[in-house]
Amino acid sequence: MTLKLISVSLLAAAAFTSIAHAQTLNVVTAGDTNMVDYINDFLAPRFEELHPGVSVRALGTGPGDAGSQAIYEKIVAQADADTWDVDVAVIHQRMAGQMTEQGMLANYRDDIETGHLVTRSTAENALGVNVSGYVMPMFHSQIAIAYNPDLISEPPQSYEDLVQWAAENPGQFGYNGITGGMAGVGFVFGWLSAFSGMADQIANGPWDDGAVEEWAPALEALRAFNQNVTITPGNAGTLDAMNRGEIAMGPVWMDMFYTWVADGRLNPNLQLLILEPGMPGQPMYYTVAERAAEPELAREFIAFATSPEIQAEGIVGQFNWFPGIDAEHVRDQMDQDAWDRLYADVSPEIMAERGISMPQADYFQAILEAYERSVSN
């Protein structure tokens, strides 16, 4: 064989070997476009550098529960296939519970080195469904009350105190009801948890056919409360109204609040608090499809994405989200100024004490319907 033929053969063999070892990890994510950008622009290059021959491909399915529903439907359409074209799925709580119950997700968290770094209840329970082992939080979002300390020297610290404050300061509290964003919806969930006497049951189930009737006094009180508040057009509308001085307080997503402050869109003097006995938040979850084509690579990717370094640099640094893993494991990866900005008003201890779960799925829908029927009308 001539030298030229030998060279060609070696090149062909090298190319074949490269193709044989090339791997594509399919990450399908619900959420806004920033979720896809985070995976493609931040996580993928770093993971691929550590895994030569691996390509990470992210596909977005859209925001909200509809995005998670689209992932569910994508897998259902492949039900008869030996493997699915979803390796890692990033989904919301409601769909995580349903997909766990229907055997669509792998039990993997105990297999990854970061699995023990999360102890929050939302890693075990998703709207009343036991998802322990099947999910790893990507990040946590938390609803809180933003307020203007220049107008309120002693803000109310509980839902009960807020009722009195709103009566004394009509129109100065604003929220979006249950339309236009989840900050208002979460405020309503917190109200029912505070005043219904069914907080544990609303969070964890089981469903009680008589629950809605038992909420009647709490819903009537909320209807009366609404006579003293300003109804805003949505999450952004609450922040805009506060920034213009039209209202002095209102529920917001904490990460959105911090991002607006960082972008210069919001009065930096505004502060945050979580009302007693608690206000809800929710995570997005990393999950592994039960019939993933690359299950081991999927586990490695999630371990990488939930490492303290990546959580600090990406989740906190890029988006002002709260880390998916316990905050104590991220602190050493953050400088003091960054830590102080994130937890300036609401400490990790307060987050743990007053950050409650969204309602169990049946109660979630029932509360929205009850609000429409008894409060909005």
C-alpha positions as CSV (number, residue, x, y, z in Angstrom):
1,M,0.0,0.0,0.0
2,T,1.4,3.4,-0.9
3,L,2.0,6.1,1.6
4,K,-0.9,8.1,0.1
5,L,-3.3,5.2,0.5
6,I,-2.2,4.6,4.0
7,S,-2.8,8.3,4.9
8,V,-6.3,8.2,3.3
9,S,-7.1,5.0,5.2
10,L,-6.0,6.6,8.5
11,L,-8.0,9.7,7.9
12,A,-11.1,7.6,7.0
13,A,-10.6,5.5,10.1
14,A,-10.2,8.7,12.3
15,A,-13.3,10.2,10.8
16,F,-15.3,6.9,11.4
17,T,-14.1,6.8,15.0
18,S,-15.1,10.4,15.5
19,I,-18.6,9.8,14.1
20,A,-18.9,6.6,16.2
21,H,-18.1,8.5,19.4
22,A,-20.1,11.6,18.6
23,Q,-23.1,12.0,20.9
24,T,-26.0,14.4,20.9
25,L,-27.7,15.3,24.1
26,N,-31.3,16.5,23.5
27,V,-32.5,18.9,26.1
28,V,-36.1,19.9,25.7
29,T,-37.2,22.8,27.9
30,A,-40.4,24.6,28.8
31,G,-40.1,28.3,29.7
32,D,-39.4,31.5,27.9
33,T,-36.7,31.9,25.3
34,N,-34.1,32.7,28.0
35,M,-34.3,29.1,29.1
36,V,-33.1,27.9,25.6
37,D,-30.5,30.7,25.5
38,Y,-29.2,29.7,28.9
39,I,-28.7,26.1,27.8
40,N,-27.3,26.8,24.3
41,D,-25.2,29.8,25.2
42,F,-24.1,29.1,28.8
43,L,-24.4,25.4,29.7
44,A,-23.7,23.8,26.4
45,P,-20.3,25.3,25.6
46,R,-19.0,24.5,29.1
47,F,-20.4,21.0,29.1
48,E,-19.1,20.2,25.6
49,E,-15.6,21.4,26.5
50,L,-15.6,18.8,29.3
51,H,-17.0,16.1,27.0
52,P,-15.2,16.1,23.7
53,G,-17.4,14.7,20.9
54,V,-20.7,15.7,22.7
55,S,-23.1,18.2,21.2
56,V,-25.9,19.6,23.4
57,R,-29.0,20.6,21.5
58,A,-31.7,22.6,23.2
59,L,-35.3,22.8,22.0
60,G,-37.8,25.2,23.6
61,T,-41.5,24.4,23.8
62,G,-42.8,27.7,25.2
63,P,-43.6,29.3,28.6
64,G,-45.9,28.2,31.4
65,D,-47.6,24.9,31.9
66,A,-48.4,24.8,28.2
67,G,-44.7,24.4,27.5
68,S,-44.5,21.4,29.8
69,Q,-47.6,20.0,28.3
70,A,-45.9,20.1,24.9
71,I,-43.0,18.1,26.2
72,Y,-45.5,15.5,27.6
73,E,-47.3,15.3,24.2
74,K,-43.9,15.0,22.4
75,I,-43.1,11.9,24.5
76,V,-46.6,10.4,24.2
77,A,-46.3,10.6,20.4
78,Q,-43.2,8.3,20.7
79,A,-44.8,5.9,23.2
80,D,-44.0,2.8,21.1
81,A,-40.4,3.7,20.3
82,D,-37.5,2.0,22.1
83,T,-35.8,5.4,22.8
84,W,-37.2,8.9,22.7
85,D,-35.7,12.1,21.3
86,V,-35.8,13.7,24.7
87,D,-32.9,13.0,27.0
88,V,-33.2,15.9,29.6
89,A,-36.6,17.5,30.0
90,V,-36.9,20.8,31.9
91,I,-40.5,21.1,33.2
92,H,-42.8,22.7,35.7
93,Q,-44.2,21.1,38.9
94,R,-47.6,20.1,37.6
95,M,-46.3,18.1,34.6
96,A,-43.5,16.7,36.7
97,G,-46.0,15.0,39.0
98,Q,-48.1,13.7,36.1
99,M,-45.1,12.4,34.1
100,T,-43.7,10.7,37.3
101,E,-47.0,8.9,37.9
102,Q,-47.2,7.8,34.3
103,G,-43.7,6.3,34.3
104,M,-42.2,8.7,31.8
105,L,-39.3,9.9,34.0
106,A,-36.3,8.0,35.3
107,N,-35.5,7.8,39.0
108,Y,-32.0,9.3,38.8
109,R,-31.3,11.9,41.5
110,D,-29.5,9.4,43.9
111,D,-27.2,8.5,41.0
112,I,-25.7,12.0,40.6
113,E,-23.1,13.6,42.8
114,T,-25.1,16.8,43.4
115,G,-28.3,14.9,44.3
116,H,-27.7,15.3,48.1
117,L,-27.2,19.1,47.8
118,V,-31.0,19.8,47.8
119,T,-33.2,19.2,50.8
120,R,-36.1,21.6,50.1
121,S,-39.5,20.0,50.1
122,T,-40.1,20.9,46.4
123,A,-37.5,18.4,45.5
124,E,-39.7,15.7,47.1
125,N,-43.2,17.0,46.4
126,A,-44.7,18.5,43.2
127,L,-48.2,19.9,43.8
128,G,-49.0,16.9,46.0
129,V,-47.2,14.2,44.0
130,N,-44.2,12.4,45.4
131,V,-41.4,13.1,42.9
132,S,-38.5,12.2,45.2
133,G,-35.6,10.9,43.1
134,Y,-37.2,11.9,39.8
135,V,-36.5,15.6,39.8
136,M,-33.6,18.0,40.5
137,P,-34.5,21.7,40.8
138,M,-32.9,23.9,38.2
139,F,-33.8,27.0,40.2
140,H,-36.4,28.4,42.5
141,S,-38.6,31.4,42.0
142,Q,-40.3,33.0,44.9
143,I,-43.2,35.4,45.2
144,A,-42.8,38.2,47.7
145,I,-44.2,41.6,48.6
146,A,-42.3,44.6,47.2
147,Y,-42.8,47.9,49.0
148,N,-41.5,51.4,49.0
149,P,-39.8,52.2,52.4
150,D,-40.0,55.9,51.6
151,L,-43.8,55.6,51.9
152,I,-44.1,52.7,54.4
153,S,-41.8,52.8,57.5
154,E,-43.4,49.8,59.1
155,P,-44.8,47.5,56.4
156,P,-47.3,44.7,57.4
157,Q,-45.6,41.4,58.1
158,S,-48.5,39.1,57.7
159,Y,-51.6,38.6,55.6
160,E,-53.7,39.6,58.7
161,D,-51.7,42.8,59.1
162,L,-52.1,43.6,55.4
163,V,-55.9,43.5,55.6
164,Q,-55.8,46.2,58.2
165,W,-53.1,48.2,56.4
166,A,-55.0,48.1,53.0
167,A,-58.2,49.4,54.8
168,E,-56.2,52.3,56.2
169,N,-54.4,53.0,52.9
170,P,-57.0,52.4,50.2
171,G,-55.6,51.9,46.7
172,Q,-52.0,51.7,47.9
173,F,-51.7,47.9,47.6
174,G,-51.8,46.5,44.1
175,Y,-52.0,43.1,42.5
176,N,-53.1,41.5,39.3
177,G,-55.8,39.2,40.6
178,I,-55.5,35.9,38.8
179,T,-54.9,37.2,35.3
180,G,-51.7,38.5,33.7
181,G,-49.2,36.7,35.7
182,M,-48.5,34.3,38.5
183,A,-47.4,36.8,41.1
184,G,-51.1,37.7,41.7
185,V,-52.2,34.1,41.5
186,G,-49.5,33.2,44.1
187,F,-50.8,36.0,46.4
188,V,-54.3,34.5,46.2
189,F,-52.9,31.0,47.0
190,G,-51.1,32.5,50.0
191,W,-54.3,34.1,51.1
192,L,-56.2,30.8,51.1
193,S,-53.4,29.1,53.0
194,A,-53.5,31.9,55.6
195,F,-57.2,32.1,56.1
196,S,-58.8,28.8,55.0
197,G,-57.5,26.7,57.9
198,M,-56.5,24.1,55.2
199,A,-52.9,25.1,54.5
200,D,-51.4,21.6,54.7
201,Q,-54.2,20.0,52.8
202,I,-54.1,22.6,50.0
203,A,-50.3,22.0,49.6
204,N,-50.3,18.3,49.9
205,G,-53.8,16.9,49.4
206,P,-55.8,14.8,49.5
207,W,-58.6,16.4,47.6
208,D,-61.7,17.1,49.7
209,D,-65.0,17.5,47.9
210,G,-66.2,19.9,50.6
211,A,-63.2,22.2,50.5
212,V,-64.6,24.9,48.3
213,E,-67.5,25.4,50.6
214,E,-65.2,25.7,53.6
215,W,-63.3,28.5,51.8
216,A,-66.4,30.7,51.6
217,P,-65.4,33.0,54.5
218,A,-61.9,33.4,53.2
219,L,-63.1,34.2,49.7
220,E,-65.7,36.7,51.0
221,A,-62.9,38.4,53.0
222,L,-60.7,38.5,49.8
223,R,-63.6,40.1,47.9
224,A,-63.9,42.8,50.6
225,F,-60.1,43.2,50.6
226,N,-60.2,43.8,46.9
227,Q,-62.4,46.9,47.4
228,N,-59.4,48.6,49.0
229,V,-56.7,47.6,46.4
230,T,-55.6,48.6,42.9
231,I,-55.9,45.8,40.4
232,T,-52.9,45.9,38.0
233,P,-52.7,44.4,34.5
234,G,-50.0,41.8,35.4
235,N,-46.7,41.1,36.9
236,A,-44.9,43.9,35.0
237,G,-47.9,46.2,35.6
238,T,-47.5,45.8,39.4
239,L,-43.9,46.8,39.2
240,D,-44.6,49.7,36.8
241,A,-47.3,51.0,39.1
242,M,-45.0,50.9,42.0
243,N,-42.2,52.6,40.1
244,R,-44.5,55.4,39.1
245,G,-45.7,55.8,42.8
246,E,-49.3,54.8,42.0
247,I,-49.1,52.0,44.6
248,A,-46.8,51.5,47.6
249,M,-46.9,47.7,47.8
250,G,-47.6,44.6,45.7
251,P,-46.7,40.9,45.1
252,V,-43.8,40.3,42.6
253,W,-41.5,37.5,41.5
254,M,-38.2,38.2,43.3
255,D,-36.0,37.4,40.4
256,M,-38.0,39.7,38.1
257,F,-37.7,42.4,40.8
258,Y,-33.9,42.0,41.0
259,T,-33.5,42.0,37.3
260,W,-35.5,45.2,36.9
261,V,-33.4,46.9,39.6
262,A,-30.2,45.7,37.9
263,D,-31.4,47.0,34.5
264,G,-32.3,50.4,36.0
265,R,-36.0,50.0,35.4
266,L,-37.1,50.0,39.0
267,N,-36.5,52.3,42.0
268,P,-33.5,50.7,43.8
269,N,-34.9,51.8,47.1
270,L,-37.8,49.4,47.0
271,Q,-37.5,46.4,49.3
272,L,-39.0,42.9,49.7
273,L,-40.6,40.8,52.4
274,I,-42.6,37.5,52.5
275,L,-45.8,37.7,54.5
276,E,-46.5,35.3,57.3
277,P,-47.5,32.5,57.4
278,G,-46.0,32.2,53.9
279,M,-46.1,32.9,50.2
280,P,-45.6,30.4,47.4
281,G,-42.8,29.8,45.0
282,Q,-41.9,27.1,42.6
283,P,-39.0,25.5,40.9
284,M,-38.3,24.4,37.4
285,Y,-37.1,20.8,37.3
286,Y,-34.3,18.9,35.4
287,T,-35.6,15.4,34.7
288,V,-34.4,12.4,32.7
289,A,-36.7,10.7,30.2
290,E,-37.3,7.1,31.1
291,R,-36.3,6.0,27.6
292,A,-33.6,8.6,27.0
293,A,-31.2,7.7,24.2
294,E,-28.3,9.1,26.3
295,P,-29.3,8.4,29.9
296,E,-25.8,8.5,31.4
297,L,-24.9,11.6,29.6
298,A,-28.2,13.2,30.7
299,R,-27.2,12.4,34.3
300,E,-23.8,13.9,33.9
301,F,-25.3,17.1,32.3
302,I,-27.7,17.6,35.2
303,A,-25.0,17.0,37.8
304,F,-22.9,19.6,35.9
305,A,-25.8,22.1,35.7
306,T,-26.6,21.8,39.4
307,S,-23.0,22.0,40.7
308,P,-22.4,24.9,43.1
309,E,-20.1,26.7,40.6
310,I,-22.6,26.6,37.8
311,Q,-25.5,27.5,40.0
312,A,-23.7,30.5,41.3
313,E,-22.4,31.7,38.0
314,G,-25.4,30.8,35.8
315,I,-28.6,30.6,37.9
316,V,-27.8,33.5,40.3
317,G,-25.3,35.5,38.2
318,Q,-27.1,35.4,34.9
319,F,-30.8,35.5,35.9
320,N,-31.1,36.5,39.6
321,W,-32.9,33.2,40.2
322,F,-32.5,31.5,43.5
323,P,-30.4,28.3,43.3
324,G,-32.0,25.0,42.8
325,I,-29.7,23.4,45.3
326,D,-29.6,24.6,48.9
327,A,-28.2,28.1,49.3
328,E,-25.5,27.1,51.7
329,H,-23.7,25.1,49.0
330,V,-23.6,28.1,46.6
331,R,-22.4,30.7,49.1
332,D,-18.7,29.9,48.8
333,Q,-18.9,30.3,45.0
334,M,-20.4,33.9,45.3
335,D,-18.7,37.1,46.4
336,Q,-20.1,38.8,49.4
337,D,-21.7,41.6,47.4
338,A,-23.6,39.2,45.1
339,W,-24.8,37.2,48.1
340,D,-25.9,40.3,49.9
341,R,-27.8,41.6,46.9
342,L,-29.7,38.3,46.5
343,Y,-30.6,37.9,50.2
344,A,-30.6,41.6,51.2
345,D,-34.2,41.6,52.3
346,V,-35.2,38.0,52.6
347,S,-32.7,35.7,54.2
348,P,-32.3,32.0,53.4
349,E,-33.8,31.3,56.8
350,I,-36.9,33.3,56.0
351,M,-37.1,31.7,52.6
352,A,-37.1,28.3,54.2
353,E,-39.6,29.3,56.8
354,R,-42.1,31.3,54.7
355,G,-41.5,30.0,51.2
356,I,-44.4,27.6,50.7
357,S,-45.4,25.3,47.9
358,M,-47.9,26.0,45.2
359,P,-51.2,24.1,45.9
360,Q,-51.8,20.5,45.0
361,A,-52.9,20.2,41.4
362,D,-56.7,19.8,42.1
363,Y,-56.7,22.6,44.7
364,F,-54.6,24.8,42.2
365,Q,-57.4,24.7,39.7
366,A,-60.2,24.8,42.2
367,I,-58.9,28.0,43.8
368,L,-58.7,29.8,40.5
369,E,-62.3,28.7,39.7
370,A,-63.5,29.8,43.1
371,Y,-61.8,33.2,42.7
372,E,-63.5,33.7,39.4
373,R,-66.9,32.7,40.8
374,S,-66.8,34.3,44.3
375,V,-64.3,37.2,44.1
376,S,-64.1,38.5,40.5
377,N,-67.9,38.6,40.0
